[in-house]
Amino acid sequence: MTKSQGNAPISAPLKGRRKFRPPTAFAKRAIVNKPAVYKEASKDPVRFWERQAKTLHWFKSWRRVLQWKAPHAKWFAGGKLNVAYNCLDRHVNGPLRTKAALIWEGESGDTRTLTYWDLYREVNRFAAALKRHGVKKGDRITIYMPMIPEVAIAMLACARIGAPHSVIFGGFSPEAVRDRILDADSTLVITADGGYRRGAVVPLKKNTDEALKACPGVKTVIVVRRIGQAVEMEPGRDVWWTDFIKDAPAKCAPEIMDAEDMLFLLYTSGSTGKPKGIIHTTGGYLTGVVATHKWVFDIQDDDVYWCTADVGWVTGHSYVVYGPLANGATTVMYEGSPDYPDKDRFWRLIEKHGITICYTAPTAIRTFMKWGEEYPTRCDLSSLRLLGSVGEPINPEAWVWYWKVIGGGRCPVVDTWWQTETGHILITPLPGITTLKPGSAARPFPGIDADVVDENGRPATTGYLVLRQPWPGMLRGIWGDPDRYVKEYWSKHQGIYFTGDGASRDKDGDLWLLGRVDDVMNVSGHRVSTVEVESALVDHAAVAEAAVIGRTHEIKGQAVAAFVTIRDGTKPTPELQAEIKAHVVKKIGAFARPDDLIFTAELPKTRSGKIMRRLLRDIAEGRALGDTTTLADANVVAELKAKYGEQ
């Protein structure tokens, strides 16, 4: 057993014995069905990735495939391309011109289908309008929108003119939006009057207005009319999308981008609590996304592919928008929740649109299990041929339920591991080759060098998951903070990328992911920093001190558990508890709301004053307490354990 940061143990999982070989007919038709690809890629990973890059359109070829001086990489240096051109232009002059590029369904049941030609026209017009407005290559544009076609159009238009986008998940609070706008130094924001979630309106424009009170640098807000309700429109700053594109040229030449030019910023939680803007560039990112999308999901010409993620997260960037469109696939986008108007909504979508591939999160799968089989069995799911899992480790029971109930026992399940920072999938089965084990992400994708090491960086059976060699889609840094990039990812083991996740390798060489080992929680697939939540808690006037940990949750994967000391003279009432939870929602967003909030007079601390979060985890998980000899007051733990048991 290896110890993680903060002395929390990394434990190997109980490995199931069930194995599932690829169905014969599936393997025969699969794009990748020869195991030799692993050996060929491992012999010369750089050559392997060069072959993948050649499937893209380049205006100019590269001088060198990889320049690597740890921790800084340049892929395809000197190469010139444009991501939007690869997603649209190269398809519209051939048979894909009239193929459905994007099938969209709103929560209320309204639908739109955009062919590649439709999407090409829309992206060109919006890109031309942005340029006409004065947006230049390198300008950062913030996008805060619901899951509607315009969000993909906006992203692609930004890519077309070389303006990096920063997409913010619609569930974030105004304060979180403000912080991201300020950090990116955006002067233009794209939003909507609102979006729908479980029949209710998400007030995106109102949230934007609140955020912009502290963002004087924003000069323009473009607003899509989605819900049709009246919203405040500030003269001289706010403009409706339809007015913004009115009379704009029908075509906009794609900006010729260097492979290492920034494509987007995406903010994610880190162990310090301050959200970090992850920098992804153009050539390497697109190469990795296109290769993994095609191989992992075995994309065939007639597939209707659905990744259920929101574009506010990296999964939506890579596997809703850029990967599918660059591969000429049909990608499905859904605006709402899986239980509106009923708990069969996902399955109705699959039946209605003839979806063949479904890529979703273990949190969703566990929720579907809880709801029961009656909902999927109402629907015809026979179009499905492949299932995928993303966002966190999937437990074997959920895997088998997914395979059996949703896939009818005929669809391989690709359980994938990757991160915002990695850009694209790194550990995954290949469905035409891999013998699947429920709960295991199998092997590194060809060309990826992943390993499990102990505290000293030596190979281990169970320990830290690391990446020994660079990969094309890797982050190039943290916006405005190069020192943090080195410290967070490259300082634990010299020259090796530290993922922050624990892993175990079985006797066959397959990897089993064990979750985070640092101070980042994975709540329903959303990365939330313990420090970020603690900061939100102590921002409340009644809170003197707080400690936060992630505890195991059968549906979410992890739930936020908060231990709070309130100021003298304040009564620990249920009303105050609810108020403090609501304050976290205000500061961060609803997904960060603590499930548990325990009032305590003292937190368990060492004699030097350090909070012992390891013991808080033991309490929350109901485990036997670890070593308490360094505590200043051991009675604090006993009292907390009793209080937690009363919850």
N, C-alpha and C positions, 0 to 999 in steps of 0.2 A: 504494500500500500504506500502510495506517495502522498505527501502532505501538500496541500494547496496553499495559496496566499491566505493569511489570516488563520492558518492552522486548521482549516476545514478539510476533512479527509476526502480523498478521491477513492471511491469504492467501485470495484468491478461489478457489473450487473450479473444477474442470474441469466445464463444463456439458454434459450430454448433449443430443443433438438429438431424442431420441424424445419424442413428444407423444401424449397419449391423450385424446381427446374423450369427453364423457359418452355412454354408450350411449343411443341414441334412446329406447328404451322406459323406461329409468331416468329420463332427463330429463323425459319427458312426465308421469310419475307423481310426480316429486319435489315436495316441499313448497315449495322455493325453486328456481325454474327461469327466472327473468327477471333478467338482469344489471343491470337498472335499480335493484335494491335497493342496490347500492353507491353509485350517484350520489345516490339519495334520502337514504341515511343520512349521506353526507358533507356534504350541504347543511345538515342540522341533526341532528348526532349526539345531542344531548340529547333532542330530540323522538323520535328513533328509539328510544332506550332507554326513554323513557316509554311508548311503545306496547308494548314488550316487558314492562314491569312490569305493565301492565294485564291481561296474561294470567294473573297470579297472583290469589289471594284476599287482599284487604286488609280488615282490620276498620275501618280508617280511612285515607282517602286522604292523600297528602302535601301539604304546603304549597308546597314548591318541589322541583323535580326534582334540581337540582345546586347545591350551595354549594361554591365552589372558591377557595381561597386557597393557592396552592402552598406546601408540599407536602401540604396537608390538604384532603380532600374529604369532603362529606356528600352521600349520594345519598338522594333521596326523604325529605327531612327532614320529620319530623312524621308520617310514615306508620306505620301499625301493622299487624303481621302476625305469623304464627307459621309457622316452616318445617315443623314436623311436621304442622300442619294442612294446609298446601299439599301435602305428600307423601301424606297419608292421608285425613283427614276429608273433604275435598272430593270424593274418589273413591268413598267407601264408600256414598254415598246414591244412586248411579247405576249404570249398567251395568258399571262397573269393579269393583264390589263383589266379584264372584267371579273376577275375572281374576287370573292368577298375577302377583304383584308380585315375588317373589324365588324363583328356582330355585337351590337350593344343592346342591352335590355335595362330599362329603368325599373326602379322598385315598384312603380305603379303599373308596370306591364307594357309601357310604351317601348317601341323598338326602333332601331335604325341599323341599316346595313350599309357600310361604305365599301365599295370596291377599291382596288388599288388605284384606279383612275380617280375615283371620288376623293380619296384621301390625299392623293398627289395634288389635286386642284386646291383643296382646302388648306393644305400645309403651305403651298406656294403663295396663296393669297395672304394668309396671316403673316408669313415670313416677310413678304413684300411690305405689308402694313407696318411691321415692326421697324424695318429699315427706313421706310419713309418717315417714321416717327423719330428717327435719329439713333436707334439702337445699333451699337457697333460690336464687332468681334471682341470678345473678352468681357463685355458687360454681363453682370450676373442678374438674372431675372428670377423672381420668386413666383412660384405657382402654388396656390392654395385653393384647391378645387374638389368638387365631388367626382365620382367615377362616371364621367360622361365623355363622349367622343372628343369634345374640345380640349380635354386635358392631354390626350395623346397628340392632338393637332398642335397644341402649344409646345409640347416637348420637342416634337419633330421640327417645328418651325424654328425654335431656338437652336437646335442642332444644325439646321440648314444655314443659318447666318453666323454660326460660331459664337453665339451668346450662351454661356453655360447656365443651365437652369438649376434652381434649388427648389425641389418639390417638397411641400410640407403636408403631411397627413392631415386630412380634414378633421380628425379627432383632437388635434392639439388646441390648447387654449390660446386666447389672444396674447397672453404674456409669453408663451413659448414661441408663437409666431413672431412677435416683436423681436425676441432675442436672435432668432435665425435671420430675420431681415437685416438687423443691425450688423450681425457678424459677417454676412455675405456682402454688405454694403450695396444692397439692391436699390435701384432708383425706380424700378417698374415692377408692379405686382399684378398678376392675373388671378382673378377669383370668380365667384358666381354669386348671384343673389342669395343662393342657399342650395342645399341638397336634401335628400330624403334618407331617413334612417328609421326603420320600423314604423313608418307612417307619419313620423314627426319631421319637422323641418330643422335642419342644421343651419344656423344663421351665419353662414360664412362671410357675407359682406359686413354684417354687424361686427363679427369678430375681427375682421380686417380693419375696420374703422377704429376699433378699440386699440388694436396693436399699433396702428399708425400714429396715434397720439404722441408716441415717443420715437417716431421714425421720420424726422423732418426731411431726410434725404430722398424719400419716395415722392416722385413728381407725377407719376401716372399710375392709375389703377384701371385695368380693363376688366369689365364685369360681364359675365355670361348670364343671360336671363334664363334660368332653369325652372324656378318655382313660380315666377310670375307675381310674387308679392312685392308690395312697395318697399323700397329701401332708400336710405339716404344716399344721394349722389352729390359729392362736393364739386361745385363748378371749377373748371380749370384743371382738376385732377382726375376725376372719375369719368369714364366713358364706357358706354355699352359696346360689347364685342361687335355687334352688327354695324354700329356707327364707325367703329375703329377701322373695320376692313372695307367700308364703303368706298367704291371707286379705286381701290388698291389694284395695282397691276396683277394680271392673272398668273404671271410667272416671276420667279425670283431665282436667279442663278445661285447654285450652292457655293458656299464659301469653301475654298480649298484649304483644308485643315492639315496641319502637321500631325503625325501619329501621336505625338506627345502633347498636343494642345488639349486643354481641359474641355471635357464634354459636359460634366455636371458636378455639382456639389450635393452631397446628401448628408444630413445631420443625423448622428446617432449618439446614444448615450455612452459615456465612458466612465471609468472608475473614479474620476475626480468629480463627477457630477455636472461639469460644464459640458453641454452638447458640443460635439466636435464635427466640423465640416469635412467629411471625407472627400478627397479629390480623386475623381476618375477621369482618365484621359480617353483618347479616341480610338486609335488603332488596336492597341492591345485589348482594351475592354471589348470592342466589337468582335474581335477575333475569338476571344474566349466565350462570349455569350452565344455567338452563332454556332460554334462547334458543339458546345454543351447542349444547347437547345435541340439541335438536330440529332445528336447521338443519344442523349439521355432519354428523350421522349420519342425517339424513332420516328421523326416527322416524315410522313408520307404526303403525297400530293393531295389526297382526298381527306386528310384529317381536318376535324374541327376541334381546335385546341382551346382549353379553358384553364387559365391560371386564376384562382379566385382572389389573389392578393390585391390590395390597394396600391395604386401607383405612388402613394406617399412613402412606400417602403422600397427597398432595393429589389425585392422580388418582382414588384410591379414594373420597375424600370427594365429589368433584364428579361423577364419572362412573360410580361403582358405586352410590352411595347417593342423594345429593340430586337430581342432575339427572334420572336415569331415573324415580325415584319421583314427583317433582313433575310429570313429564310423563305419568304414568300408564302407563309402559312396563313390560315384563317384563325384569328385570335378573337376570343369572346371576352367581353367586359360587362360586368354586372354592377349596378349602382348600389343595391341595397343589402339587407341582412338575410341570412339563410332561413329565418323563421317568420318572414312576412310575405303574404298575409297568413301563411301557415308553415308548419315545420317541414313541409315537403318542397320548399321553393327551389332548392338546389337541384333536386331530382326532376322537378318540372322543367327546369331550364335545360337539363341534359336531354330529356325526352323531346322537348319542343325544337331544339336546334340541332339534334342529332350529334351531340358532342361525343367525340371519340377518345379524348384524353382529358383527364381532370387532375389538376395539381393543386392541392390544398394543404391546410395545416393540421397537425395532430390535435390541437385544441378543438378545431371544428369537428374532427372525426370523433373525439371523445364525447362531444356534445351530442352528435348524431346517435351515438351508442346509447346515451342516457335517454334520449327521446324515444328510442325503440325502432324496431324494424318495420313497423306498420307504415311509416312515412315513405321510405324508399320503395317498399314493395307495392305501393300504389301506382308506381310509375314504370314505364318501359325504359330500362337502362341497357338494353341490348346493344346500343350503338357503341358503348364503351369498349375499348380494347387495351387501355393502359391507364394506370393510376399513379399519382405521385404524392409525396409528402415533403413538407418544407417548414422550417422555422424553429424546430426544436427536435430533440430525440423523440421518436415514437415508441410507445411501449408495445410489446409483442401482442397483447390482447387487442389493442386498437388496430394494429396492422392486420391481424387475422380477420377481424370484423370487417374492415375496409375491403379486404380482398374477397371475402366470402359474400357479404351482403350487398355491397355496392358493385363489386366487379364480378359477381356471380361465379367466383372460383376460376375464372378464365383469364383475368387481366393481371399481368405482372404489376407489382408495386415497386416503384423506384423511390426509396427513402434517401433524400439528398441532404448533404451538409455543405453549407457555405455561409458567408457573412456579408454585411454591407461592405466591409473592407476588402473582401476577396473579389467582389464584382460579379462572379459567376460560380456555378457549382464546381466543387473540388473533390468531394467524396460522394460516390453514388454507384448503384448498380448500373450496368448496361443491359437493358431488358432482353436482348437477343442472345446474351452470353451468360449472365450471372445466375448462379444458383442462389436464390433469395433466402435469407434468414430473417424472420420477423424481428424487428428491433435493431437490425444492423444496417448501417449505411454502406456496407460492403468495402469496396476498395477505392483508392484514389483514382480519379479520372486519368486516362492516359496522358502522360506528360506532366503529371503533378507528383511532387516528391513530399509526401506527408509521413510523419513518424510520431511515435509515442515515446516520450523521454521522462526521466526522473528529474528530481530537483537540480541535479548537476549536469543535465543535458545528455545523460547516457541513455541508450535505448532501453525501454522498459515494457513490461506487459501491460501495466496500468499506470497512467500518469498524465502528463500534459500533452495535448495535441499540438504539434509544431509543423511548420513547413520549411524544408531545408533549402529549397531552391525557388527563385522567382517564377512567377506565372504571369501570363499576359494581362489579365484583368485586375491585377493587384492595385490597391490604392497607391497613389504617388505622394501622399502626404496629408497633413491636416491643415486646412485653410488658416493661414495666418499664425501657425504655431508649429514650426518645423521641429523644435525641441521635443514637444509632446509626442510627435510621430515616432521619434527615436525611442523615447522613454517608454511609451506604452506597448510598442510592438517588437522592438529589437534589442532591448537591454537585458532581458532575463537570461537569454542564452546567446552568446556572441555569434552574430551573423545568421541567426535563425529567427524566423517569424513566430512570435508567441500568439496563439489564437485566443487564449483566455478560456479555452474549453478543456475539459478532461476527456480522456478516451481510454479504451481498452482494446487490445488486439488479441483475437483468439488464435487457436492452433492452426487454422487455415489461412491466417493473415488478414481476416476480415476485421473491420473497425466497428466498435460500438461506442457511440458518443454518450457522454455522461453529464453534459450540461456545463454551466459556467463554474469556474473556480476563482473568479475575481469578484469584485463588488458590483456586478451587473446582473440584474434579474431578467429572466425571460418569461414575461407575463403574456400569455395568449399570443406568443410569437413576437411581441413588442419588447425591444430591449429597453430596460428602465434602470437607471443607476440608483443604487441605494443612497448615495450622497445627494443626488438630485431630489429624491423624495424627502430625505432628512432636511434639506435646505428649505423645501416648501413647508414642512411641518413647523420648523422653528421660526418661519416668517409669520406664523399666526401669533397674535399678541399674547395669547394665554400660554404658549408653549415655551418652556425654559430650555429643554433639551430633548433630543429624540435619537433613537437608533432604529434602523430599518434592516430587515433581512427578508430574503425570499424563502417561503416554505413550500413544500410539495402540495400541489393541488391537482385533484384527479381530472379536472377539465382543463384548466388554464396552463398546466405544467408547473408554474409557480404562481403563488399569490403573495401580495405585499403584506407583511406583518410589521406593524409599527409599535414601538415601545416608547411612551411619551411621559416626560416629567413636566407637569404644569407649574405655573408660577404660584408662589405663596398667596393665599387668600382667594384662589380660584377653586371652585367646586368641580370635582370630576363627574359631571352628569352625562347621561346619554345624549342630551341635547348638544353639549359641548363636543362630545365624541363625533356626532354627525356633522357639526359645524367644522371641525378640524379636517375631517375627511373631505368635505366639500371644498375646503381651502386648497387641498392638494389638487383637486380637479381644476380649480381656478388657475392655479399656478402652472400645471403641466397638462392635464387632460384626464378624461374619465378613465382611461385604461390604467392610470397610475393610482387610482383610488385604493387605499389600504382595505383589504378584506378584514383584517384584525387591527384593532387599535386598543392597546392596553395602557391604562394609566398606571404609573408607578412612581413612588416617591424617590427611588434611586435606580440607577442602571448598574448592572454588574461591571465593575471596573477593576483593573489591576491597581496595585499600590502606586504605580506611576501615573494613574489617571486614564489609561487606555480602556475604552469600552470593549468588553469581551463579546463580540458578535457571535463567536463560535458557540458560546453557551446559550445565547438567544436562539440560535438555530436548533440546538439540542432541545430547548424548551418547546419551540414551535413544532418540531417534528415528533415530539413525544419520545425522544431517545433518552437513554441513560446519559447523565451529565458527564462530560469529560473532566479533565483535570481542573480543579477549582483552587488549587493551593496558592495560586498567585493573586487571588482576589483580595481586595481590601476588606470586603465584608461578605462572607459566604451566605449570610442570612438573606441577602437581597435575592439570590437565585431561588432559594426555597419559596420565598414569598411570590416571586414572579411565576414560578411553576404552578403554584396553587391558583393564582389569578387566571393564568392561561387555561387551566383546566375548567374554570367556571364559564368560559366563553361558549 
